[in-house]
């Protein structure tokens, strides 16, 4: 029983990490997008 509960907690953490990585990738994409279309010298 305890090992089952532990596995559940790990999967929950994994889900959180995946969401975090997804958010980071989206932010990187936005940054690249803005750098591409809104240069600093405007």
Rosetta silent file (secondary structure, phi, psi, omega in degrees, C-alpha in Angstrom):
SEQUENCE: XXXXXXXXXXXXXXXXXXXXXXXXXXXXXXXXXXXXXXXXXX
SCORE:     score description
SCORE:     0.000 S_00000001
   1 L     0.000  -49.218 -177.542    0.000    0.000    0.000 S_00000001
   2 H   -61.263  -38.248 -178.664    2.626    2.637    0.915 S_00000001
   3 H   -63.741  -35.559  177.945    4.601    2.048   -2.300 S_00000001
   4 H   -62.037  -45.175  179.770    1.440    2.677   -4.323 S_00000001
   5 H   -62.506  -40.233 -179.749    0.938    5.990   -2.557 S_00000001
   6 H   -62.912  -43.351  179.845    4.578    6.924   -3.159 S_00000001
   7 H   -60.891  -38.535  179.258    4.274    6.199   -6.878 S_00000001
   8 H   -61.275  -44.747  179.636    1.234    8.465   -7.018 S_00000001
   9 H   -62.438  -39.572 -179.866    3.211   11.305   -5.451 S_00000001
  10 H   -64.849  -45.152 -179.418    6.062   10.818   -7.906 S_00000001
  11 H   -62.315  -36.661  178.130    3.734   10.905  -10.909 S_00000001
  12 H   -61.891  -44.601  179.346    2.171   14.081   -9.527 S_00000001
  13 H   -64.495  -40.252  178.985    5.609   15.672   -9.271 S_00000001
  14 H   -60.778  -42.625  178.834    6.471   14.506  -12.780 S_00000001
  15 H   -60.049  -44.028 -179.951    3.309   16.125  -14.110 S_00000001
  16 H   -61.178  -44.463 -179.696    4.227   19.365  -12.372 S_00000001
  17 H   -63.468  -41.066  179.428    7.725   19.287  -13.844 S_00000001
  18 H   -63.229  -42.748  177.634    6.379   18.631  -17.345 S_00000001
  19 H   -61.600  -41.467  179.933    3.994   21.582  -17.055 S_00000001
  20 H   -62.069  -45.773  179.288    6.880   23.740  -15.820 S_00000001
  21 H   -62.778  -40.564  178.275    9.101   22.716  -18.753 S_00000001
  22 H   -59.229  -44.986 -179.981    6.242   23.373  -21.173 S_00000001
  23 H   -62.867  -40.735  178.841    5.822   26.845  -19.715 S_00000001
  24 H   -62.405  -43.947 -179.948    9.559   27.492  -20.026 S_00000001
  25 H   -62.366  -42.374  178.950    9.530   26.419  -23.676 S_00000001
  26 H   -62.177  -40.767 -179.872    6.566   28.686  -24.403 S_00000001
  27 H   -65.447  -41.386  177.278    8.357   31.586  -22.729 S_00000001
  28 H   -61.133  -41.718  178.987   11.503   30.908  -24.770 S_00000001
  29 H   -62.143  -45.478  178.652    9.393   30.870  -27.927 S_00000001
  30 H   -59.698  -43.727 -178.764    7.767   34.188  -26.997 S_00000001
  31 H   -62.289  -44.455  179.002   11.171   35.733  -26.306 S_00000001
  32 H   -64.211  -40.390 -179.955   12.524   34.524  -29.653 S_00000001
  33 H   -61.663  -48.422 -179.319    9.370   35.753  -31.383 S_00000001
  34 H   -65.207  -38.054  179.331    9.636   39.233  -29.876 S_00000001
  35 H   -63.878  -35.235 -177.502   13.361   39.398  -30.659 S_00000001
  36 H   -71.532  -42.956 -169.542   12.576   38.471  -34.257 S_00000001
  37 H  -105.247  -16.156  176.080    9.746   40.946  -34.858 S_00000001
  38 L  -125.406   79.245  179.692   10.430   43.744  -32.380 S_00000001
  39 L   -63.351  159.646 -177.207   14.147   44.625  -32.630 S_00000001
  40 L   -69.247  -25.375 -169.853   15.627   46.927  -29.989 S_00000001
  41 L   -86.654   15.616  176.663   16.528   49.669  -32.470 S_00000001
  42 L   -76.178    0.000    0.000   12.932   50.728  -33.257 S_00000001
